[in-house]
Amino acid sequence: MPSGAAAASADDRPARAGRPRRFAEDTERQLIFDAALVVMRRSTDQNVSVADILAEAGIATRSFYRHFSSRDELICAMFRNDAEHAAIVLRDRIASVASPGEQLVAWIDEILSFRHEGAKERRVAALGSAAVMRVEGYAEEAARASTLLTEPLVALLQAGRDDGSFPTCDPASDASLIRAMVWDAAGLTAGRRPGLSRQEAHDRLLSFCRRALGVAQPTDR
């Protein structure tokens, strides 16, 4: 039987250091996200390939598959991250004003900003392109995003009904209709582009919503 140091079990020996990664995990993941967005902008009506993303990011194939099992999983993760971030920004903006009437103004304006502000508009256009809409799981992510962004609207409509700001409001039903109108005016519906300027869309939508919700007097912007 071996004796001394030779008798030490393999579990007692220090593990050999593996090959160091070129980037930290979070950095590598962000590089993939950023590269995929660039490729999507170039390929709005074509398939987005993992090879193109890797070439743009300057990383190896194994680095990609360390984070994602497929291109479709990557794209869905990007869509999900953007939706969650947008929902946080939307809730913060609504929380920054006091009354339900002002909150409705903030909600409409923030949704319209998705297709009327440079960086947001380019990102939304890329993640809503024909190529991206064909990926597996996209429909589920789009539905989840819609729910995340509509929930604050339901809450502010409920608050408005409770305090009398929106006396004729049916929060769940009205939120669904308002969401559909604002999505369409903002060009967020598949195949649609904004048909009005941001200010025109904002004014028309707000005027209609106030009448529909039974607002007696316009609230300040």
N, C-alpha and C positions, 0 to 999 in steps of 0.2 A: 504494500500500500504506500502511496507517495507520502512524503513527510514534509513539514515546514511550509514554505511559501508555495511549493508545488501542490500542496494538499488543499489550498484555498479553492472554494467552489467558484464557478463562473459568476454567480450572483454577487460575490464579494469583490470582484475585480471592477475597477472604474470603467464605465461605458466609454467606448470610443466616440470621439466627437464626430458628428456627421458633417457633411459638406455645408458650410454656412449659406444661408439664403442671400440673394442679392439685395432684397428689400424686406423690410418688416412686413408682417401679414397685412396690416391695415393699409400700408402704403401700396403694397402690391395689388390689393383689391381695388383701391381707388384708381390706380393706373389703368386697370382693366376697364373700370367704369368710364373713365375719361376717354380712353381709346375707342371704346365701343360707341360712345356718343359721336365722336368725330367720324367714324365709319358710317354710322347711321345717317348723318347729315349728307354724306357723299352718295349714299345708296338708297335714296328715299323710295324708289320703286323696284329695287333689286334685293336679292337675298344678301343678308349680312353674314359673312363667314367668320368662323373662329380664326382661320389663318389671317384674314385681313385685320382682325382685332389684335392678334399677337404681333403682327408686323408693325402696326401703329404704336403699340405699347412698348415694343422692344423687349419682350419677355419670352421665356421658353414655354413650350406646350405644357410641360408638367406644372408650371406655375399657374397656368389657367385652371387646370383640372384639380389643383389643390383647393380651389375655391368653388368651382362650378362644375356640374356634371355634363353640361351642354350649353350651347349658345342660347337656347330658349330659356334655360334656367337663369342665365345671366341677365337677359333682357327683362324677364319678369321681376328679378331682384331690383334692377334699376327702376322699373316702373313703380314697384312697391315703395322703395326708398323715397322717390320723388313725391309720391302721394302722401306718405306719412309726414314728410317735411312740410309739404304744402298745407296739410291739415293743422299742423302746429302753428304755422305762420297765420293761418286764417283764424284760429281760435284766439291767438294773442291779439290780433287786430280787433276782433270783436270785443274782447275783454277790455280794450283800451277806451271804449266809449260806454256811456252809462245806460241810455235808454234803448228799448227794443227798436224804436224807429231809426236811431242812429246805427244800431247794430245791423239792421237790414241794409242800410246804405253801404256799410263797410263790407258786408258779405258779397253784395252784388259787385262792388268795385274790385274786390280782391279776385273774384272769379274772372271778371273781364280782363284783369291784368295778365292772365295766363297767355292771352293772344295779342296783347297790346304793349308789352314791355320787352325790349330787346332780348336779353338773356333768357328770360322765362319763355318768350315766344319761340325762340330757336330750339329750346329744350323740349317744349311741348310738341312742336312740329315734328321733331325727330322721333320722339317716343310715340307719336300718333300716326306715323307714316304707314303706307300700305304694307311695306315689308315687315314692319314690327307687328302690325295687327294680325299677321298670319302665324305668328309663333304660338306654340302650344302653351296654353295657360293664360294667354293675353286677355281673353274675355273675362275670366274670373278676376284677374287683377284690375281690369277696368271697372268691373262692378264693385269691387271692394273700394277702389278709389272714390267712386261716386258716392258710396255710403259714407265714407270718412268725411267728405266735403259737405254732404247734405246734413249730417247730424247737428252741426252748429246752427244751421238754418231752422231745423225743427225746434231746437231749444229756444231760439230767440223768438220764434213765432208763438211758442207756448207761453213764454214770459209776457209777450205782448197781449195775448188773450187774457192772461191772468190779471194784468194791471189795467186793462181796458184800452191799450194803445191800438190793438187790432181786434175790435169787437166782433167782427164777423168771421174770424179766422178758425179754420179747422187745421191745426198744425201739421199733422202727418200728410193729409191729402194736399193741402196748399203747398207744402214744401216740395212735394213731388212735381207739381205743375210749375212752380217758380223755377226749380232746378232745370226742368226741361227747356223753359223759355230762355233762361240765362245761358245755358250750355249752347243753345242754338245761336243766340245773338253773339256769343263770344267765339263762335266757330269751333267749338269743342266736339260737336256732333260729327261722326264719321263722314268724310267727304265734304264737309262744310268749311267755308272761310268766313271771317267776319264780314258782314254786309254793310255795317255801319261803323262810323268812328266810335272810339271808346266813349266819348262824351254823349254822342247821340244815343247809343245803346243804353248807357247809364240812365239818361233822363227819361227815355221811353219806358224802360223796364220799371224804374222806380215809380213813375206816374201810374202805370198800370197796377203795380202791386199795391200801392197805397189805396187806389179805388177799390180793388178786389178785397182788400183786408178791412175795408170800412174806416180808413183813417179820415177823420173829419178835416184836419188841417195838415198841410205838408210839414214835415219836420225839417229842421235845418240840416244841411249837408255836413 
